[in-house]
Amino acid sequence: MDKFGISQSAARIEDVRFLTGGGRYVDDIAPEGALYGAVLRSDVAHGEITGLDTSAAAAMPGVALVLTGEDLAAAGVRMDMQATVLANRDGSRAAGPKRPLLAQGRVRFVGEPVAMVFAETLAQARDAVEAIALEIDDLPAKIDPVPGGATLHPEAEDNVAFDWACGDEAAVEAAFAAAAHRVGLVVEDNRIIVNSMEPRGCYAEVTEGRLHLAHNGQGVWAMKGQLCRNLGLSPEEVRVTNPDVGGGFGMKAMAYPEYFVVAHAARVLGRPCRWMSDRGEAMLSDNAGRDLVSDVELAFDEDLRLVGFRADVLSNLGAYNSQFAQAIQTNLAMKVMTGVYDVQHAYMRVRGIYTNTTQVDAYRGAGRPEAIYTLERAMDHAARTLGVDPWELRKRCFIAPEQMPYAAPSGETYDVGEFARVLDRAAAESDRAGFAARKAASAAQGRLRGQGLCYYIEAILGDPSEGAKMVFEADGTVTLYVGTQSNGQGHETVFVQVLHEMTGIPPERIRIVQGDSDLIAKGGGTGGSRSVTVQSQATRAMVDVAIAAFAPFLADRMGVDPAQVTFEDGSFRAEGSNVVMTMIEAADAARAAGETALLTHEAEATLPGRSFPNGAHVCEVEIDQETGVVAVDRYTVVDDFGVLINPRLAEGQVHGGVVQGIGQAITEHVVYDADGQLLTASFMDYGMPRADDVPMIAFYTEPVPSKNNVLGMKGCGEAGTVGALAAVANAVQDAVWDLGLRKVDMPFTPARVWEMLSDRVHAAE
């Protein structure tokens, strides 16, 4: 049992299925004979639709249906998409302009869906899209995420969607006024395209009067609720499923217009309909990530302890409010805005700005990477400006273990944390003592070397409640129904490990079922690094229910009182009885006795509080001064994830997150021209990180078990990205600081770094 239990690095059991072609992705399992959908997208960033003629397209061979916004509205479809809307700092409601499923009257970004065609073949659907006559009168495009410019929505004066703040501004101002030192920095956080391995897609069918939508998302219940809302259906009329999903990273957590249109088409035609994005569509229409500028300032006392923090942030929302967008750089970023530092006076103001670009929403970390990046860039800059070692400054400002639980100014309460211990381990594992020699060796070759540190903390987000259901099947297997949703993280393996550890049921007899709103009453899906922590809590509660339910039944067979029945080491037993039964044997006995109620057990559980994974990332870069190429040469991570269910999978999650952070820092960057055309619209222009961009990543853990869940776990799915951005950027800054360069911003592409170094040389001349 121990080989596959908790804290064992068991191999992923789902990998054999995936690697041998057994994966069931949405494009693989669409019903036979389903019509293919293709989307007409705006090629103008901002303009009035003056003509839209679909008659020629509708008459083309194989075409079954062409839909526009007017067609959907005429059919009674609710056209506006759901989105979070905040309260402004003055108490008023933030802007909530309607985002239509298909454009109505005006287009606001290149890639906005205008019409959709359904035909017998994909080629026919795409040909018909080309035949649609669309006329648009151009309007001025707004690209820069600053207040002002051409108006996108009348509800948003100066294109400001919201003006939000948290903290006591007056108290922070007083802390800054009394401070011995004040250091500020403007930090840019570039926009990226998510580029999951599997692009977005879906199919819809109507069976026995019920709508079934399958899409590659991060959960089914939110999508089901929105389908009911927009199509005017009852919950009993809708089933939503998620098959295997090839990556989500937050981008697939929300609804998109195509899903509603495909579902409506299937109902109108009485035939299954399918749609799959290609890579070009994905780069135009998937919600992007990051894209903000933060003006941050730190205040220190005479002993260089942090006494004040404030930030003024401009966040690019794109053309509309996406589902969670307004909350990302506000409520979510706020939770870790002061990081692991003991400072009570903090104030953050954020303004969301509409631009004629694709929407921006959650991307791995969703607000926490952005907040930590800003804070850790500022801490590093403050240390260098004040003439103190960046590692030492952080140690001076850490929250001490004896201060736990610690009430942060964000309103969050950190339950545990031993940050100095983790940092000391990072110094040892990264061979910090040997850095000077490595820097000298690089210099001897004409290269610059820098070392960057980021100490991050993350707040686990998402619904703190989850349910689990276990069914003992007639063939001796057990089916575990879970409310979370794997997007490739290895959940199938982890949840089998957890149930095996708690019950002794052999791993090969456990089957995981997820992502089906008919089979699972409710669930929170995946997102916010919640899945393993929350689902394991629910599984623990479900197992307790099962043990309690079996006790009276087994007591009769053991000839003891139910209170004497115990469950230990995978078996039921009782003192004074020689009857010993595994849980599966107990279920078999219940089945034989006709006690069918004992074959199904379920429970819900709610975490009493968040967990706060944290850790230190140490990055070393080497810069070729002649070409501007930045190479990440060494990378070390020491994390506190509490108790790990599967260390191998946790390490894999960190590796993936770090690579995404390195990608944003060095190779990835979205560029629009002045007319709102996406210039980085293919992998010829958009730099995804490759194997030779990434070094071996050393991973270690210094666990401090969480007190906010019974297993002591802390989520790990997004932590790699949260720590990576500032570690890389601070390494680049370290490499060029002695050259007099005091501000560097991502992405550190060869061209940008070469220009930065060249400008320094020219300035010296």
ABEGO torsion letter per residue (X at the ends): XAAABBGBBBBBAAAAAAAAGABBBAAAABBBGBBBBBBBBBABABBBBABBBAAAAAABBGBABBBBAAAAAAAGBBABBBBBBBBBAAGBBBBBBBBBABBBGBBABBGBBABBBBBABAAAAAAAAAABBBBBBBBBBBABBBBEEBBABAABBGGBABBBBBEBAAAAAAAAAABABBBBBBBBBBBBBAGBABBBBBBBBBBGGBBBBBBBBAEAAAAAAAAAAAAGBBAAABBBBBBBBBEAGGAAABBBAAAAAAAAAAAAAGBBBBBBBBAAAAAAABBBBEGBBBBBBBBBBAAGBBABBBBBBBBBAEABBBAAAAAAABAAAAAAAAEABBBABBBBBBBBBBBBBBBBBBBBGGGAAAAAAAAAAAAAAAAAAAGBBAAAAAAAABBBAAAOBBBBAAGBBBABEBAAAAAAAAAAAAGAAAAAAAAAAAAAAGBBBBBBBBBBBBBBBEBABBBBBBBBBAAGBBBBBBABBBAGAGAAAAAAAAAAAAAGBBAAABBBBBGBAAABABBAEBEGGAAAAAAAAAAAAAAAAAAAAAAAAAAAAAGBBAAABBBBGGBBBBBGBABBBBAAAAAAAAAAAGBAAAABBBBBBBBABBBBBBEBBBBBBBBBAAAGBBBBABBBBBBBAEBBABAAAAAAAAAAAAAAAAAAAAABBBBBBAAGBBABABAAABBBBBAAABBBBBBBBBBBBBAABAAGBBBAAAAAAAAAAAAAAAAAAAAAAAAGBABBBOBBBAAAAAAAAAAAAAAAX
